[in-house]
Amino acid sequence: MTLVLTRVDYASVGVTSRSTMRLLPTSEPKQYQRFAVGDHDGVLHIFGFKRNEMQVLFKSLPGPKIEKLVLGGSTSQPRDKIFLAHGNTVMGYTRKGKLFLEFDTSLIEPITAMYVLGADLAACARDLYHRYRDCKDADSYLAGERLLDVVLLPVGTTAIVAVLACGDCAIRVLYGTKSPAVLRLASVPTILVPYREGYVESIDRVMMGTMDGRVGLLMLDSDKNVRVSWLLNKTASEITSLDTFEIAEGIDLIVGRQDGSVEIHSLPPDEDAMPLLRFQYSAGESISTVIGGTIGSVDYPELLVSTYSGKIFGLTTKPPGLLEAAQGNVAILKLKTEIQQLEEELKKEYTTPFSGDTLTPMILSVNHRMTLNKEDASYSLVIELDRSIDNILIQSDTPIDMLDVEGNNAVMSRSSCDPNEGNFALVTYRCQDNTNRLEMRLRSNEGQPGTLQVYVTSQIQPKCCRKIGVPICALSLHTRLFVDDKESIKGGPFNELRLTGSFSMAEIHAWLALALPDVPERPIQENDSEASMIYTSTFIGTILKCKYKKGSASFMSENVSTIIILRDILTKEATKRKIKLDVFCDITEASITRVLELILPRLKEAHELMEKIKILDALDTWEMKATPAELCTEYQELISKEAELRMQMTKDAEILQRLHAVIIDLYVDWERARGSRRISIRQASEKLKDALASMDISTIQQVFVQKDISEPVAVSVPVLL
């Protein structure tokens, strides 16, 4: 059944983080629900309906930014106590706004995830999980990976199970002093929410959302092991909020996303069946929290939604005609007065002259995220303000390509810049009115690290500007693999880079963070002394294996270019710190064949696609599409598939040039790794020109192998300063 919901605006607060709004339970089913929300101004608001209108029932004084807000209370009663986290402090309020708890957790880092169950409070700070019982230390766990969310589940009357969402694409379940049960996922889990029916939360089922937009149901068995049943196994925008609530005819899954989408899916009785989409709404900015309840009418359930900029509105099942009838003349007059006041304030913001000599940084509250799209090896950069965006300026000290984004209505303009001065890109986006969120796409070149400088200005306050630095790693198109069985990723044949020197494990771990994305907070040690990581190239598909410990490190990859890039970064860092470092490279000719076997099928596919597009363009020029029956069968088939072919071409119009560039770079790095003279990109292009045109692996390989190399080549490059 398709739902029809109507938006009703309730209130506006400051900028909000994820999971900072909660509906308070009621003693009777047919009662208005109050709700609490915390914002970046450090203010706790409690709203509720009074005299048939939404009112602020409590408002605290400003303070530090509120990162999380959860409900707690007795395990046998509905949770009606409000707990909020700012910095490393947890504060507790009653439903009427009375402060009853102020607890310093003594955690070094700010609290990023929190959950309260009875007398137990779980707090996560970066990669550390800590549980307190009655505000006293109970247990802790150092994950070594970012902890994004936590849920506590009761076991009997005293025991507790902690479910952790970890940044290494894993769910970890902690039970007592046992080693955690680990469930590997296809993406990073971002949010955990207990499955609920009304006010009753399940003790063995947890809803989970991931960074690539999937939603799953975690099931805990009697042995405290966890399994997952995917409900929405499709990639989309990141999940920011989840809930289960009965809108109409059964329990529904409520989903909020980073792109502003609010979705309602009906949950089928069968776990393995796919849920059906019943409703979808776009708020235009990222969703902080969405939760189902009874807010504006006791007879019509609705969704309560908060957004990044602090807008709070409902999506109600109440028909629009009844909403209009409920608005009396007094209420309408009040709304008109408020609108007039807002228009006057907006006009004042635009007309107020700028009274300073310089821009004022760090005023605008900017939410930004840069994520790698594995499908086309590009990055998505999302910028979001709590007000309308005027302009976004992007400056890069490394070569980047700015790509088109579907649905991006901003006007993009490029300015000339001088690469000799370290300025490779200067791009400006001019946004339309009432644009709070803008998504951009870009592609970097591996081996050329740098930093994006992003400058954001607001339409309402042109004098305000915010500068953001976004680093680009040397191996930016690599993504980290998370597998428990390292032998399952065979790969090969491998080239190897070995390092020995007077460096510590933490030191080389920090160096790797400059070269690779998604490096964990701390080294992940397989045993007491050695750490390891595995990466794969999203563009080519080659594997990189990293193993390191105090005084030595080993890096193995099928791609010579990956080895050379790592060698350059690590030796550069060692030189900066005047650390003695011995470097050994073992390369093998068979690795060239392996990389070419991965690239050439895609090269041929891209070449064939471009030839088909040229034919279609020629048919357009000669106006021959109007009579396809007069054409040959091959051309008729091309015309029938034209829309599909052009859509495929728009996804990556430069794919052929990119694949050629990878092979050319491979040849340059192959010559460097063999210890031969350095050659330029232009020289390599000339040598490979005819071979690339042939698209024959033997012909291309012959250019690489100009002399017999029957044994791996070892090159020792000691660095001592």
Helices and strands as residue ranges (DSSP letters): E 6-12, E 21-23, E 35-38, E 44-50, E 53-59, E 68-72, E 81-86, E 89-93, E 99-104, E 113-117, E 120-125, E 128-133, E 136-142, E 147-155, E 159-166, E 170-175, E 181-184, E 189-197, E 200-210, E 215-220, E 226-232, E 239-245, E 252-257, E 261-266, E 276-282, E 287-293, E 302-307, E 311-316, H 320-326, H 329-351, E 366-373, E 378-385, E 389-396, E 400-403, E 411-414, G 419-421, E 425-430, E 437-444, E 450-458, E 465-472, E 478-481, G 486-488, E 495-501, H 505-515, E 531-537, E 543-549, E 552-557, H 560-576, E 581-587, H 589-621, G 628-630, H 633-640, H 642-651, H 655-673, H 681-694, H 697-704, E 713-716
